[in-house]
């Protein structure tokens, strides 16, 4: 059985990747908007990294969505 935190990380990663692609942004472009490194974003999209509330907010703003939209199924 998967741990709830792992499921949440995976859901966040899937949503960030989907929204980024829908907005036709590269990882590099999203990183520039959100002020983070490309390696970190890559790991986040794969579900390997967790995020702080501050990073969640930065990503949401950079993607033009609310933070809760990044965590919805």
C-alpha positions as CSV (number, residue, x, y, z in Angstrom):
1,X,0.0,0.0,0.0
2,X,1.3,3.5,-0.9
3,X,1.7,6.1,1.7
4,X,-0.7,9.0,1.5
5,X,2.2,11.6,1.1
6,X,3.6,9.6,-1.8
7,X,0.2,9.6,-3.5
8,X,-0.1,13.4,-3.0
9,X,3.4,14.0,-4.4
10,X,2.5,11.9,-7.5
11,X,-0.8,13.8,-7.9
12,X,1.0,17.1,-7.6
13,X,3.6,16.1,-10.2
14,X,1.0,14.9,-12.7
15,X,-1.0,18.1,-12.3
16,X,2.0,20.4,-12.6
17,X,3.2,18.6,-15.8
18,X,-0.3,18.6,-17.3
19,X,-0.9,22.3,-16.6
20,X,2.6,23.2,-17.8
21,X,2.0,21.4,-21.1
22,X,-1.5,22.8,-21.5
23,X,0.0,26.3,-21.2
24,X,2.7,25.2,-23.7
25,X,5.5,26.0,-21.3
26,X,8.8,24.2,-21.1
27,X,10.3,23.2,-17.8
28,X,12.8,26.0,-18.2
29,X,10.1,28.6,-18.8
30,X,8.0,27.5,-15.8
31,X,11.2,27.5,-13.7
32,X,11.9,31.1,-14.7
33,X,8.4,32.1,-13.8
34,X,8.4,30.3,-10.5
35,X,12.0,31.1,-9.5
36,X,13.2,27.5,-9.1
37,X,15.8,25.1,-10.6
38,X,14.9,22.9,-13.5
39,X,16.3,19.8,-11.8
40,X,14.0,20.4,-8.8
41,X,11.0,20.8,-11.1
42,X,11.8,17.6,-13.0
43,X,11.9,15.7,-9.7
44,X,8.7,17.3,-8.6
45,X,6.9,16.4,-11.8
46,X,8.1,12.8,-11.4
47,X,6.8,12.7,-7.8
48,X,10.2,12.3,-6.3
49,X,10.3,15.6,-4.4
50,X,8.0,17.2,-1.9
51,X,7.1,20.9,-1.9
52,X,6.7,23.5,0.8
53,X,3.7,25.7,0.9
54,X,5.8,28.6,-0.5
55,X,6.8,26.5,-3.5
56,X,3.3,25.3,-4.0
57,X,2.2,29.0,-4.1
58,X,5.0,30.0,-6.5
59,X,4.0,27.1,-8.9
60,X,0.4,28.0,-8.8
61,X,1.0,31.7,-9.5
62,X,3.4,30.8,-12.3
63,X,0.8,28.5,-13.9
64,X,-2.1,30.9,-13.3
65,X,-4.1,28.6,-11.0
66,X,-4.9,28.4,-7.3
67,X,-2.8,26.1,-5.1
68,X,-5.7,23.7,-4.5
69,X,-5.9,23.1,-8.3
70,X,-2.5,21.5,-8.1
71,X,-3.7,19.0,-5.6
72,X,-7.0,17.9,-7.2
73,X,-7.7,14.6,-8.9
